[in-house]
């Protein structure tokens, strides 16, 4: 019976450790969310920079699973390319080794568990306060729970000795079969708990207690490395082909690396023993103690670094391989599907701050839709120079604008819902403010698509009623239209990052120039009415000038909102 009690203690300690990791990660995300967003801007075609970025972000959030899910989501959204994702995934595997070092160097050597309860208490009061950095409270609480869980694990292990679990000793003497069983067991447990960090902590704790030897422990770490790919796989379900390829990159990298390490396990363990300070550790004897814990942390690090060094030169080839294995089955040329932007919640969710980056990319796409509609209207003005077939041209224009306007409506609805979901995930103070401004931008962009559609209807009516502008009026409109187009480009370039004061001055200058040009064109229309030109045509011209100027006003509103973001 005492064995069952000890196993339940181990399970409880492991769950407490998992919970501590989760809330500590949430707290770090709230505090460092904006910094992580800026860090992600370094995800470029440079493979080394991508590896460093993946490692750094994983060290911050303490979860390679969260980063891998984030990468799959970003590739699915078109924010990252497949080649970029390969380097980031490699870096995430290196970043996750920090947990093993924390456990091996602090968890057993320093009796930090005595500080765990005070940390939980302090963290609770900080987290319930109205302080700007209340996320720090979650960091303290998570820290406390992590080491309380670790203490429960280490306290329970003396109850589970070799006599209680004699089958461990018998299974350790089966040669390669022992390692294979250990690998499969570790894969299975990691699949269940969805955390390689927690599994590796359990492995190190078992080894520290003398339950399993160095060789079996190292093999189980390889199994945890394979099992952690389940989150990327689940994130890719129902996603685009590119996201599925990214998940396959994660699976292949971890599985192939682990299989190679298993084949060359003894040389790898000898290398780890040679470079790890402290007493030597036997491969097959159950030594226990701090030395085996640090050896396992070193093994985890050396394994992931060597895998990255081996595969990094072949990043493009790796991307080409998964492209070959997963064919492009995304729908092309079929009926348009409604726009959807899913927020993946639960254990597979990426960090809320990082989801904002995904939303910003979609907002840039929405701005691109506005620019495309505006450019299409600008092209359509050519019908006034050659009115033959004008009704056909304007009918096609209206149909195209209507479809794009419907897409914009769907984007506004989905993006607003997506950002509201982000706010329910305890964002940091500044991130929460940024979401508010982003929702303002989304509403303004959707209003611009409504105006572009209204302009197309205006052009259709003018052609049907033969209210055609003169060449001089079209030439006068050209610089005015170009100014608003310049403003649209300015907005698109600054979406996703705050606008500095000097650039806001440039936006104000554009707004003033558009207003001056509007007044000039209105005077031109009124003078033509006074000169006896067709009143309906000139009123239509003045109305068109007003609607274009409204687009400029909205661009300035968006610029103001972006300037308030940090």
C-alpha positions in Angstrom: 0.0 0.0 0.0 2.8 2.4 0.8 4.0 2.0 -2.8 0.6 3.3 -4.0 0.8 6.2 -1.6 4.3 7.0 -2.8 3.3 6.9 -6.4 0.3 9.2 -5.7 2.8 11.6 -3.9 5.0 11.5 -7.0 2.0 12.2 -9.3 0.9 15.1 -7.0 4.4 16.5 -6.9 4.6 16.3 -10.7 1.2 18.0 -11.2 2.3 20.8 -8.8 5.5 21.2 -10.7 3.6 21.4 -14.0 1.2 24.0 -12.5 4.1 26.0 -11.2 5.8 26.0 -14.7 2.5 27.1 -16.3 1.8 30.1 -14.0 5.4 31.2 -13.9 5.4 31.1 -17.7 2.2 33.2 -17.8 3.7 35.8 -15.4 6.9 36.1 -17.5 4.7 36.5 -20.6 2.8 39.4 -19.0 6.0 41.2 -18.0 8.1 40.4 -21.0 5.4 40.1 -23.7 6.4 43.3 -25.5 10.1 42.3 -25.4 9.3 38.9 -26.9 7.3 40.6 -29.7 10.4 42.7 -30.5 12.6 39.7 -30.3 10.4 37.9 -32.8 11.1 40.6 -35.3 14.6 39.1 -35.7 13.1 36.0 -37.2 14.6 36.5 -40.7 16.1 34.3 -43.3 19.3 34.2 -41.3 19.3 30.7 -39.9 21.6 31.4 -37.0 19.5 34.4 -35.9 16.4 32.2 -36.1 18.0 29.6 -33.8 19.0 32.3 -31.3 15.5 33.7 -31.4 13.9 30.3 -30.8 16.3 29.6 -27.9 15.7 33.0 -26.3 11.9 33.0 -26.5 11.8 29.4 -25.1 14.1 30.4 -22.2 11.6 33.2 -21.4 8.4 31.2 -21.6 10.0 28.0 -20.2 8.1 25.9 -22.7 9.3 24.5 -26.0 5.8 23.2 -26.6 4.3 26.7 -26.5 7.0 28.0 -28.8 6.5 25.1 -31.3 2.7 25.7 -31.3 3.4 29.4 -31.8 5.7 28.7 -34.8 3.1 26.4 -36.4 0.4 29.1 -35.9 2.7 31.8 -37.4 3.5 29.7 -40.4 -0.2 29.0 -40.9 -0.8 32.7 -40.8 2.0 33.5 -43.2 4.0 35.4 -40.6 7.0 33.0 -40.9 8.3 31.0 -43.8 8.9 27.2 -43.6 12.7 27.8 -43.8 12.6 30.3 -41.0 10.6 27.9 -38.8 13.2 25.2 -39.0 15.8 27.4 -37.3 13.4 28.6 -34.7 12.4 25.0 -33.8 16.0 24.0 -33.4 16.6 27.0 -31.1 13.5 26.1 -29.1 15.1 22.6 -28.3 18.2 24.4 -27.0 16.2 26.9 -25.0 14.2 24.2 -23.2 17.5 22.8 -21.6 17.4 25.6 -19.1 14.8 23.8 -17.0 17.1 20.8 -16.5 19.9 23.0 -15.4 17.6 24.9 -12.9 16.5 21.6 -11.4 19.9 20.0 -11.3 21.8 23.0 -9.9 19.2 24.5 -7.6 16.5 22.0 -6.9 18.7 19.4 -5.1 21.7 21.3 -3.9 20.0 24.3 -2.3 17.1 23.8 0.1 15.1 26.4 -1.7 11.9 24.7 -0.9 12.0 26.5 2.5 11.4 29.7 0.5 8.7 28.2 -1.6 5.7 29.0 0.6 6.8 32.6 1.3 7.2 33.0 -2.4 3.7 31.7 -3.0 2.3 34.1 -0.4 4.2 37.2 -1.7 3.2 36.3 -5.2 -0.5 36.0 -4.4 -0.6 39.5 -2.8 1.4 41.0 -5.7 -0.9 39.3 -8.3 -4.1 40.6 -6.7 -2.8 44.1 -6.5 -3.4 46.8 -9.1 0.3 47.2 -9.8 1.3 47.7 -13.4 3.7 44.7 -13.1 1.3 42.4 -11.2 2.4 39.6 -13.5 5.5 39.4 -11.3 3.2 37.9 -8.6 2.6 34.9 -10.9 6.3 34.5 -11.4 6.8 34.3 -7.6 3.9 31.9 -7.2 5.1 29.7 -10.1 8.5 29.7 -8.6 7.2 28.5 -5.3 4.9 25.8 -6.7 7.8 24.5 -8.9 10.0 23.9 -6.0 7.3 22.6 -3.7 6.5 20.0 -6.4 10.1 19.1 -6.7 10.3 18.7 -2.9 7.3 16.4 -2.9 9.0 14.3 -5.7 12.3 14.0 -3.8 10.5 13.2 -0.5 8.4 10.4 -2.2 11.3 8.7 -3.9 12.9 7.1 -0.8 9.6 5.2 -0.3 10.0 3.8 -3.8 13.2 1.8 -3.6 14.7 -1.0 -5.6 12.8 -3.6 -3.4 9.5 -1.9 -4.1 10.2 -1.6 -7.8 12.3 -4.7 -8.4 11.1 -4.8 -12.0 13.3 -1.7 -12.8 16.4 -3.6 -12.0 15.3 -6.6 -14.1 14.4 -4.4 -17.1 17.8 -2.6 -16.8 19.7 -5.8 -17.7 18.1 -6.5 -21.1 20.7 -4.5 -23.2 19.2 -2.6 -26.1 15.7 -3.8 -25.2 16.0 -2.0 -21.9 16.8 1.3 -23.7 14.0 0.8 -26.2 11.5 0.2 -23.4 12.7 3.2 -21.5 12.4 5.3 -24.6 8.9 4.2 -25.4 7.8 4.6 -21.7 9.2 8.2 -21.7 7.5 9.0 -25.0 4.1 7.7 -23.7 4.3 9.7 -20.5 5.3 12.9 -22.3 2.4 12.5 -24.7 0.1 12.3 -21.7 1.4 15.2 -19.7 2.3 17.4 -22.7 5.5 18.7 -21.1 9.0 17.5 -21.8 10.2 19.9 -19.1 8.1 18.1 -16.4 9.1 14.6 -17.8 12.8 15.5 -17.8 12.4 16.9 -14.2 10.9 13.5 -13.2 13.7 11.6 -14.9 16.4 13.7 -13.2 14.6 13.2 -9.8 14.4 9.5 -10.3 18.1 9.3 -11.2 19.0 11.6 -8.3 17.2 9.2 -6.0 19.1 6.2 -7.4 16.0 4.6 -9.0 17.4 4.5 -12.5 21.0 4.7 -13.9 22.7 7.2 -16.1 22.2 5.2 -19.4 18.5 4.6 -18.9 17.9 8.2 -17.7 19.6 9.6 -20.9 17.5 7.3 -23.0 14.3 8.5 -21.3 15.4 12.1 -22.0 15.5 11.2 -25.7 12.0 9.8 -25.4 10.8 13.1 -23.8 12.3 14.9 -26.7 10.2 12.8 -29.1 7.0 13.0 -27.0 7.0 16.8 -26.9 6.3 17.0 -30.7 2.7 16.0 -30.0 1.7 19.7 -29.3 3.0 20.8 -32.7 1.1 18.0 -34.4 -2.1 18.9 -32.7 -1.7 22.6 -33.5 -1.3 21.6 -37.2 -4.6 19.7 -37.3 -7.0 21.5 -39.6 -4.4 24.1 -40.6 -2.9 24.9 -43.9 -0.3 22.8 -45.7 2.5 25.1 -44.6 1.6 24.6 -40.9 1.5 20.8 -41.3 5.0 20.9 -42.9 6.2 22.9 -39.9 4.9 20.3 -37.5 6.6 17.6 -39.6 9.9 19.6 -39.3 9.6 19.4 -35.5 8.8 15.7 -35.5 11.6 14.8 -38.0 14.2 16.9 -36.2 13.4 15.5 -32.8 12.8 11.9 -33.9 15.9 11.6 -36.2 18.1 13.4 -33.7 16.9 11.1 -30.9 17.4 7.9 -33.0 20.9 9.0 -34.0 21.7 9.7 -30.3 20.4 6.3 -29.3 22.6 4.6 -31.8 25.7 6.5 -30.6 24.5 6.7 -27.0 27.7 5.3 -25.3 30.1 7.7 -27.1 27.8 10.6 -26.4 27.6 9.7 -22.7 31.4 9.4 -22.5 31.6 12.9 -24.1 29.2 14.2 -21.5 31.2 12.6 -18.7 34.4 14.1 -20.0 33.1 17.7 -20.1 30.9 17.7 -16.9 32.7 18.8 -13.8 32.4 16.8 -10.6 32.7 13.1 -9.8 32.4 10.5 -12.6 29.1 8.7 -13.1 28.7 5.0 -14.0 26.6 4.3 -17.1 24.9 1.2 -15.6 25.1 1.6 -11.8 22.5 3.5 -9.9 24.7 6.1 -8.4 22.2 8.8 -7.4 23.2 12.2 -6.0 23.8 15.6 -7.4 26.5 14.5 -9.9 24.1 12.4 -12.0 21.7 15.3 -12.0 24.3 17.7 -13.5 25.4 14.9 -15.9 21.8 14.6 -17.2 21.4 18.3 -17.6 24.7 18.4 -19.6 23.5 15.4 -21.7 20.3 17.2 -22.5 22.2 20.4 -23.6 24.9 18.6 -25.5 22.4 16.4 -27.4 20.3 19.4 -28.5 23.3 21.6 -29.4 24.9 18.7 -31.4 21.6 18.1 -33.3 21.3 21.7 -34.2 24.9 21.9 -35.4 24.4 18.8 -37.5 21.1 19.8 -39.1 21.6 23.6 -39.3 23.7 23.6 -42.5 20.8 21.7 -44.2 17.9 24.0 -43.2 16.8 24.5 -46.8 17.2 20.9 -47.7 15.2 20.0 -44.6 12.4 22.4 -45.7 12.5 20.9 -49.2 12.2 17.4 -47.8 9.0 18.1 -45.8 7.6 20.0 -48.8 8.1 16.8 -50.8 6.6 14.6 -48.1 3.5 16.8 -47.7 2.0 17.9 -51.0 0.2 21.2 -51.4 -3.5 20.4 -51.0 -4.7 23.9 -50.1 -7.8 24.8 -52.1 -7.2 26.8 -55.2 -9.7 28.1 -57.7 -12.6 26.8 -55.7 -15.4 28.8 -54.1 -14.1 31.3 -51.5 -14.3 30.1 -48.0 -15.3 32.4 -45.1 -12.4 34.1 -43.4 -11.5 32.4 -40.1 -8.9 33.2 -37.4 -9.0 30.5 -34.7 -7.5 31.2 -31.2 -6.1 27.8 -30.0 -6.8 27.6 -26.3 -5.9 25.1 -23.6 -2.5 23.3 -23.3 -1.7 23.8 -26.9 -2.1 27.5 -27.0 0.7 29.8 -27.8 1.4 32.8 -25.5 -1.3 35.5 -25.6 1.2 38.3 -26.3 2.6 36.3 -29.2 -0.9 35.8 -30.6 -1.1 39.6 -30.9 1.8 39.4 -33.4 -0.3 37.0 -35.4 -3.3 39.3 -35.3 -1.1 42.3 -36.4 0.0 40.3 -39.5 -3.7 39.7 -40.3 -4.4 43.4 -39.8 -1.6 44.2 -42.3 -3.3 41.9 -44.7 -6.5 43.8 -44.1 -4.7 47.1 -44.8 -3.4 45.5 -48.0 -7.0 44.7 -49.0 -7.9 48.4 -48.5 -4.9 49.4 -50.7 -6.0 46.9 -53.4 -9.5 48.3 -53.4 -8.2 51.9 -53.6 -5.8 51.0 -56.5 -8.6 49.3 -58.3 -10.8 52.4 -58.0 -7.9 54.6 -59.3 -7.6 52.3 -62.4 -11.3 52.5 -63.0 -11.2 56.3 -63.5 -9.8 55.5 -66.9 -13.4 54.8 -68.1 -13.9 58.6 -68.2 -11.3 58.9 -70.9 -12.8 56.1 -72.9 -16.5 55.6 -71.9 -17.1 52.8 -74.5 -18.0 49.7 -72.5 -18.1 51.7 -69.3 -21.1 49.9 -67.9 -19.4 46.5 -68.2 -16.3 47.9 -66.6 -18.1 49.5 -63.7 -20.3 46.4 -63.2 -17.2 44.2 -62.8 -15.7 46.9 -60.5 -18.7 46.9 -58.2 -18.8 43.1 -58.1 -15.1 42.9 -57.2 -15.5 45.7 -54.6 -18.5 44.0 -53.0 -16.6 40.7 -52.6 -13.6 42.5 -51.0 -15.9 44.5 -48.7 -17.6 41.3 -47.5 -14.1 39.8 -46.8 -13.3 43.0 -44.8 -16.5 42.6 -42.8 -15.5 39.0 -42.0 -12.0 40.0 -41.1 -13.3 42.7 -38.7 -15.6 40.3 -36.9 -12.9 37.5 -36.6 -10.1 39.8 -35.7 -12.1 41.6 -33.0 -13.2 38.2 -31.6 -9.6 37.0 -31.7 -8.2 40.0 -29.9 -11.0 39.8 -27.3 -9.9 36.2 -26.7 -6.4 37.5 -26.2 -7.6 39.9 -23.5 -9.1 37.0 -21.5 -5.6 35.5 -21.2 -4.2 38.0 -18.7 -2.2 40.2 -21.0 0.4 42.6 -19.7 -0.6 46.2 -19.1 0.8 47.6 -22.3 -0.3 44.6 -24.4 -3.8 45.1 -23.1 -3.7 48.8 -24.2 -2.3 47.8 -27.6 -5.2 45.4 -28.2 -7.6 48.4 -27.6 -5.8 50.4 -30.2 -5.6 47.5 -32.7 -9.4 47.1 -32.5 -9.7 50.8 -33.3 -7.5 50.3 -36.3 -9.5 47.3 -37.5 -12.8 49.3 -37.3 -11.1 52.1 -39.3 -9.8 49.8 -42.0 -13.3 48.2 -42.4 -14.8 51.7 -42.7 -12.3 52.4 -45.5 -13.5 49.3 -47.4 -17.0 50.6 -47.1 -16.0 53.9 -48.6 -14.1 52.3 -51.4 -17.2 50.2 -52.2 -19.4 53.3 -52.1 -17.0 55.1 -54.5 -17.4 52.2 -57.0 -21.2 52.5 -56.8 -20.9 56.2 -57.4 -18.8 55.5 -60.5 -21.3 53.0 -61.7 -24.2 55.5 -61.4 -22.2 58.2 -63.1 -21.6 56.0 -66.2 -25.2 54.8 -66.3 -26.4 58.5 -66.2 -23.6 59.6 -68.6 -22.2 62.0 -66.0 -18.6 61.9 -67.2 -15.7 64.0 -66.0 -13.6 66.1 -68.3 -9.9 65.3 -68.9 -8.9 68.4 -66.9 -10.8 67.2 -63.9 -9.3 63.7 -64.1 -5.8 65.3 -64.3 -6.6 67.5 -61.3 -7.7 64.4 -59.3 -4.5 62.4 -60.0 -2.1 64.1 -57.5 -4.9 64.1 -54.9 -5.5 60.3 -55.3 -1.7 59.8 -55.2 -1.5 61.6 -51.8 -4.1 59.3 -50.2 -2.3 56.3 -51.7 0.9 57.5 -50.1 -0.8 57.7 -46.8 -2.1 54.2 -47.2 1.4 52.9 -47.8 2.6 54.8 -44.7 -0.1 53.1 -42.6 0.8 49.7 -43.9 4.5 50.2 -43.2 3.8 51.1 -39.6 1.3 48.5 -38.7 2.8 46.2 -36.1 5.1 48.8 -34.6 4.7 52.1 -32.8 5.1 55.3 -34.9 7.8 57.6 -33.5 7.1 61.3 -33.1 9.0 62.4 -36.2 6.9 60.1 -38.3 3.7 61.4 -36.8 4.8 64.8 -38.0 5.0 63.4 -41.5 1.5 61.9 -41.1 0.2 65.4 -40.0 1.9 66.9 -43.1 0.2 64.4 -45.4 -3.2 65.1 -43.7 -2.7 68.9 -44.2 -1.7 68.5 -47.9 -4.8 66.3 -48.5 -7.0 68.9 -46.9 -5.5 71.8 -49.0 -5.9 69.8 -52.2 -9.5 69.0 -51.2 -10.3 72.7 -50.9 -8.6 73.4 -54.2 -10.7 70.7 -56.0 -13.9 71.9 -54.4 -13.2 75.4 -55.7 -12.6 73.9 -59.2 -16.0 72.2 -59.1 -17.8 75.3 -58.0 -16.1 77.5 -60.6 -17.2 75.0 -63.3 -20.8 75.1 -62.1 -20.6 78.9 -62.2 -19.2 78.6 -65.8 -22.3 76.7 -66.9 -21.0 73.1 -66.7 -23.5 70.3 -65.9 -24.5 70.7 -62.2 -25.0 67.0 -61.6 -21.6 66.1 -63.0 -19.8 68.7 -60.9 -21.7 67.8 -57.7 -20.7 64.2 -58.3 -17.1 65.4 -58.7 -17.3 67.3 -55.4 -18.8 64.3 -53.7 -16.0 62.1 -55.0 -13.4 64.6 -53.6 -15.1 64.5 -50.2 -15.1 60.7 -50.1 -11.4 60.4 -51.0 -10.6 63.0 -48.4 -12.4 60.9 -45.8 -10.0 58.0 -46.6 -7.2 60.4 -45.7 -8.8 61.3 -42.4 -9.1 57.6 -41.5 -5.5 57.1 -42.3 -4.6 59.9 -39.9 -6.8 58.3 -37.2 -5.0 55.0 -37.6 -1.6 56.8 -37.4 -2.7 58.4 -34.1 -3.7 55.0 -32.7 -0.4 53.5 -33.8 1.5 56.3 -32.2 0.0 55.5 -28.8 1.1 51.8 -29.0 4.3 50.7 -27.3 
